């Protein structure tokens, strides 16, 4: 086995803001990276609605999976915008680490996918590098990467979205928010996850250019927080596993994970995203998420 930090698979208890250390163990379903990417990203915030997961009369597993996804999406509506800081720890199969730090901001867009921006601050050789994403419903997302050394904005085409984001185990596809309409759903089962109960739902992307054939998503039945996502490549092999921990609630409604760990089962490498300083409704302007603004990021 490669030398990596052990992955927490299921929480021991459901208290927000604590680290879970158990044994077992996306508006839209998102795990863009607060839960997601997010979610990016994705990314995951919610009120508890009683009896929401009871099987309705005549409901198929596909109907139930879609119903839960829509409920999770609706619970995250209305956040407006948020900003956060993020530390990215890249760890190879031998345990060697490198660290990058960046800023992240998201603007909610009614009737379409959200807009997000990552800006790297450290180390110096990547300072000023920025990734801008305009997520869309039922159409390809738009993504642009700004490379300060070249003073160039480069569009990420659909064929490259499965590629590594800045050398991490997260792909460009992972760093975008994910809309309910982009997947088919199938409820598989409920199962214990620590002291909680989680639904396990299979998601299959409708986009034929997706790097994944399907995803298995574990969400607790109370708050609908995502705790684990298994990602399968186009050949159906289990490629990566994303686990989420250290949830905090904001504005008495919106849940965000403080840590995300992506493990690549093919290479043995892992990437940990550590999130800090979430601030909601900061009056972000749409102009901050334009291609022109990319050249002005500092």
C-alpha positions as CSV (number, residue, x, y, z in Angstrom):
1,X,0.0,0.0,0.0
2,X,1.3,3.5,-0.7
3,X,2.1,5.8,2.2
4,X,-0.7,8.2,2.5
5,X,-2.8,9.6,5.3
6,X,-5.6,7.2,6.2
7,X,-8.9,7.9,4.6
8,X,-11.9,8.5,6.9
9,X,-14.8,6.7,5.3
10,X,-17.7,7.0,7.6
11,X,-18.3,9.5,10.4
12,X,-18.5,8.4,14.0
13,X,-21.2,10.9,14.8
14,X,-23.1,13.7,13.1
15,X,-22.0,16.8,15.1
16,X,-21.0,19.5,12.7
17,X,-17.5,20.9,12.9
18,X,-15.8,17.9,14.4
19,X,-13.3,15.5,12.8
20,X,-14.8,12.1,12.2
21,X,-12.6,9.1,12.7
22,X,-14.8,6.0,12.2
23,X,-14.1,2.8,10.6
24,X,-16.7,2.4,7.9
25,X,-16.8,4.4,5.7
26,X,-24.7,17.8,-5.8
27,X,-30.0,24.2,-6.5
28,X,-28.1,21.1,-7.8
29,X,-26.1,18.3,-6.6
30,X,-22.6,19.6,-6.1
31,X,-19.4,18.6,-4.5
32,X,-17.4,21.4,-6.2
33,X,-14.7,21.6,-4.0
34,X,-16.5,22.3,-0.8
35,X,-18.3,19.1,-1.4
36,X,-18.4,19.1,-5.1
37,X,-16.0,20.7,-6.7
38,X,-18.4,20.7,-5.3
39,X,-18.5,20.4,-6.5
40,X,-15.4,21.2,-7.4
41,X,-17.1,20.3,-7.1
42,X,-17.3,20.0,-6.7
43,X,-19.8,20.2,-3.6
44,X,-23.8,20.3,0.1
45,X,-25.9,22.2,2.6
46,X,-29.2,21.4,4.1
47,X,-32.2,21.4,6.4
48,X,-33.6,18.1,7.8
49,X,-36.9,17.2,6.4
50,X,-38.7,14.3,8.2
51,X,-39.6,11.1,6.3
52,X,-38.1,12.4,3.1
53,X,-36.5,9.1,2.2
54,X,-39.4,6.8,2.7
55,X,-40.1,4.9,-0.5
56,X,-43.2,6.4,-2.1
57,X,-45.8,4.0,-3.5
58,X,-44.9,2.9,-6.9
59,X,-41.6,4.8,-6.8
60,X,-38.7,3.2,-8.7
61,X,-35.1,3.2,-7.5
62,X,-34.4,5.7,-10.4
63,X,-37.3,8.0,-9.2
64,X,-36.0,7.9,-5.6
65,X,-32.4,8.6,-6.6
66,X,-33.6,11.7,-8.6
67,X,-35.9,12.8,-5.8
68,X,-33.1,12.8,-3.3
69,X,-30.7,14.6,-5.7
70,X,-33.3,17.3,-6.3
71,X,-33.9,17.7,-2.6
72,X,-30.2,18.1,-1.9
73,X,-30.0,20.7,-4.6
74,X,-33.0,22.7,-3.4
75,X,-31.6,22.9,0.1
76,X,-28.5,24.6,-1.1
77,X,-30.4,27.3,-3.1
78,X,-30.1,30.9,-2.1
79,X,-26.5,31.2,-0.7
80,X,-25.8,34.0,-3.2
81,X,-22.0,33.8,-3.1
82,X,-19.2,32.8,-0.9
83,X,-15.4,33.0,-0.5
84,X,-12.9,30.7,1.2
85,X,-9.2,30.0,1.5
86,X,-7.8,26.6,0.5
87,X,-4.6,24.6,1.1
88,X,-3.9,21.9,-1.4
89,X,-1.6,19.1,-0.2
90,X,-0.3,16.8,-2.9
91,X,1.1,13.5,-1.7
92,X,2.7,10.9,-3.9
93,X,2.6,7.1,-3.4
94,X,5.8,7.3,-1.3
95,X,4.4,10.0,1.1
96,X,6.3,12.9,-0.3
97,X,4.3,16.1,-0.1
98,X,4.1,19.5,-1.8
99,X,1.8,22.3,-0.7
100,X,-0.1,24.9,-2.6
101,X,-2.4,27.7,-1.3
102,X,-5.1,29.5,-3.1
103,X,-8.3,31.6,-2.8
104,X,-11.7,30.5,-4.0
105,X,-14.9,32.3,-4.7
106,X,-18.3,31.3,-6.1
107,X,-21.2,33.2,-7.5
108,X,-24.7,31.6,-7.6
109,X,-26.4,32.0,-10.9
110,X,-30.2,31.6,-11.0
111,X,-31.4,29.4,-13.9
112,X,-27.9,28.2,-14.8
113,X,-24.8,26.7,-13.2
114,X,-22.7,28.7,-10.8
115,X,-19.5,30.6,-11.6
116,X,-16.3,29.9,-9.6
117,X,-12.7,31.2,-9.5
118,X,-9.6,29.7,-8.0
119,X,-6.5,31.9,-7.7
120,X,-3.1,30.4,-6.6
121,X,-1.0,32.4,-4.1
122,X,1.8,29.9,-3.3
123,X,4.3,28.6,-4.2
124,X,5.9,31.4,-6.2
125,X,6.1,29.4,-9.4
126,X,2.3,29.1,-9.7
127,X,1.4,32.5,-8.0
128,X,-1.4,34.2,-10.1
129,X,-2.4,31.1,-11.9
130,X,-6.2,31.1,-12.0
131,X,-9.0,28.7,-13.0
132,X,-12.4,30.3,-14.0
133,X,-15.4,28.0,-14.4
134,X,-18.9,28.9,-15.8
135,X,-21.0,25.8,-15.1
136,X,-24.1,25.3,-17.2
137,X,-27.3,23.2,-17.2
138,X,-27.6,20.7,-20.0
139,X,-24.6,22.1,-21.9
140,X,-20.8,21.9,-21.6
141,X,-19.3,23.9,-18.8
142,X,-16.9,26.7,-19.9
143,X,-13.4,26.7,-18.2
144,X,-10.4,29.0,-18.7
145,X,-7.0,28.7,-17.2
146,X,-4.8,31.9,-16.8
147,X,-1.1,31.3,-16.9
148,X,0.7,34.4,-15.7
149,X,4.2,33.4,-17.0
150,X,2.7,33.4,-20.5
151,X,0.2,36.2,-19.8
152,X,-2.3,33.9,-21.6
153,X,-5.9,32.8,-21.0
154,X,-6.2,29.2,-22.2
155,X,-9.6,27.5,-22.7
156,X,-10.0,24.0,-21.3
157,X,-11.8,22.0,-24.0
158,X,-14.1,19.2,-23.2
159,X,-11.6,16.5,-24.1
160,X,-9.2,17.8,-21.5
161,X,-11.6,18.1,-18.6
162,X,-10.6,14.7,-17.3
163,X,-7.0,15.8,-17.0
164,X,-5.3,16.6,-13.8
165,X,-5.9,20.0,-12.2
166,X,-2.4,21.5,-11.5
167,X,-0.9,18.1,-10.8
168,X,-3.5,17.1,-8.3
169,X,-5.7,14.0,-8.1
170,X,-8.7,16.3,-8.8
171,X,-9.5,16.7,-12.5
172,X,-10.8,19.9,-14.2
173,X,-14.2,18.1,-14.2
174,X,-14.0,17.6,-10.4
175,X,-13.4,21.3,-9.9
176,X,-16.7,22.4,-11.5
177,X,-20.1,22.4,-9.8
178,X,-22.4,19.6,-11.0
179,X,-26.1,20.1,-11.9
180,X,-28.9,17.6,-11.2
181,X,-29.8,17.6,-14.9
182,X,-26.3,16.3,-15.9
183,X,-26.8,12.8,-14.5
184,X,-29.2,9.8,-14.3
185,X,-29.8,8.4,-10.8
186,X,-30.5,5.1,-9.1
187,X,-31.0,4.6,-5.4
188,X,-29.2,1.4,-4.3
189,X,-29.6,1.1,-0.5
190,X,-29.4,2.6,2.9
191,X,-26.6,1.5,5.1
192,X,-25.0,2.6,8.5
193,X,-22.2,5.1,8.4
194,X,-20.9,5.5,11.9
195,X,-23.8,6.7,14.0
196,X,-25.6,8.0,10.9
197,X,-27.5,6.3,8.1
198,X,-26.5,7.0,4.6
199,X,-28.2,6.5,1.2
200,X,-26.0,5.1,-1.5
201,X,-27.0,6.4,-5.0
202,X,-25.5,5.6,-8.3
203,X,-25.0,8.6,-10.7
204,X,-24.2,8.2,-14.4
205,X,-23.1,11.3,-16.3
206,X,-25.1,12.1,-19.5
207,X,-22.0,13.8,-21.0
208,X,-20.3,11.3,-23.2
209,X,-17.1,13.3,-22.8
210,X,-17.1,12.9,-19.0
211,X,-14.0,11.1,-17.6
212,X,-16.3,8.9,-15.5
213,X,-18.8,6.2,-16.3
214,X,-20.5,6.4,-13.0
215,X,-20.2,7.6,-9.4
216,X,-21.5,6.1,-6.1
217,X,-22.4,8.8,-3.6
218,X,-22.9,8.3,0.2
219,X,-25.2,11.0,1.8
220,X,-26.5,11.0,5.3
221,X,-30.3,10.8,5.4
222,X,-30.8,13.8,7.8
223,X,-28.7,16.7,6.4
224,X,-27.9,15.2,3.0
225,X,-24.2,15.9,3.5
226,X,-22.0,13.9,1.1
227,X,-19.4,11.8,3.0
228,X,-17.9,9.7,0.2
229,X,-17.9,9.5,-3.6
230,X,-16.5,6.5,-5.5
231,X,-15.5,7.5,-9.1
232,X,-15.3,4.9,-11.9
233,X,-13.5,5.5,-15.2
234,X,-15.0,5.0,-18.6
235,X,-14.0,1.3,-18.6
236,X,-15.9,0.8,-15.3
237,X,-12.8,0.5,-13.0
238,X,-12.8,2.1,-9.6
239,X,-10.4,4.9,-10.3
240,X,-10.7,7.3,-7.3
241,X,-12.4,7.8,-4.0
242,X,-13.3,11.2,-2.5
243,X,-14.0,11.5,1.2
244,X,-15.3,14.6,3.0
245,X,-14.9,15.6,6.7
246,X,-15.1,18.4,9.2
247,X,-18.4,19.9,8.2
248,X,-19.5,23.3,9.4
249,X,-22.8,25.0,9.1
250,X,-23.1,28.6,7.9
251,X,-26.0,31.0,8.1
252,X,-27.8,28.3,10.1
253,X,-28.4,26.4,6.8
254,X,-25.5,25.8,4.5
255,X,-23.1,22.9,5.2
256,X,-19.5,23.0,3.9
257,X,-16.8,20.4,4.3
258,X,-13.6,21.6,5.9
259,X,-11.5,18.8,4.3
260,X,-11.7,16.7,1.1
261,X,-9.4,13.8,0.3
262,X,-9.1,12.4,-3.2
263,X,-7.2,9.0,-3.5
264,X,-6.2,7.7,-6.8
265,X,-6.3,3.9,-6.7
266,X,-4.3,3.5,-9.9
267,X,-1.3,5.6,-8.9
268,X,-1.5,5.5,-5.1
269,X,-1.3,9.3,-4.9
270,X,-3.6,11.5,-2.9
271,X,-4.6,15.1,-2.7
272,X,-6.1,16.8,0.4
273,X,-8.0,20.1,0.2
274,X,-8.2,21.9,3.5
275,X,-10.8,24.8,3.5
276,X,-10.8,27.8,5.8
277,X,-12.5,31.2,6.2
278,X,-15.8,30.6,4.6
279,X,-17.7,33.9,4.2
280,X,-21.2,34.0,2.6
281,X,-23.0,36.9,0.8
282,X,-20.0,39.1,0.3
283,X,-21.6,41.0,-2.6
284,X,-19.4,39.5,-5.3
285,X,-19.9,41.1,-8.7
286,X,-20.5,39.2,-11.9
287,X,-17.6,41.1,-13.5
288,X,-15.2,39.3,-11.2
289,X,-15.9,36.1,-13.1
290,X,-15.1,37.2,-16.6
291,X,-12.3,36.2,-18.9
292,X,-11.0,39.8,-18.8
293,X,-10.9,39.8,-15.0
294,X,-8.7,36.7,-15.1
295,X,-5.8,38.8,-16.4
296,X,-6.2,41.1,-13.4
297,X,-6.1,38.6,-10.6
298,X,-3.5,39.1,-8.0
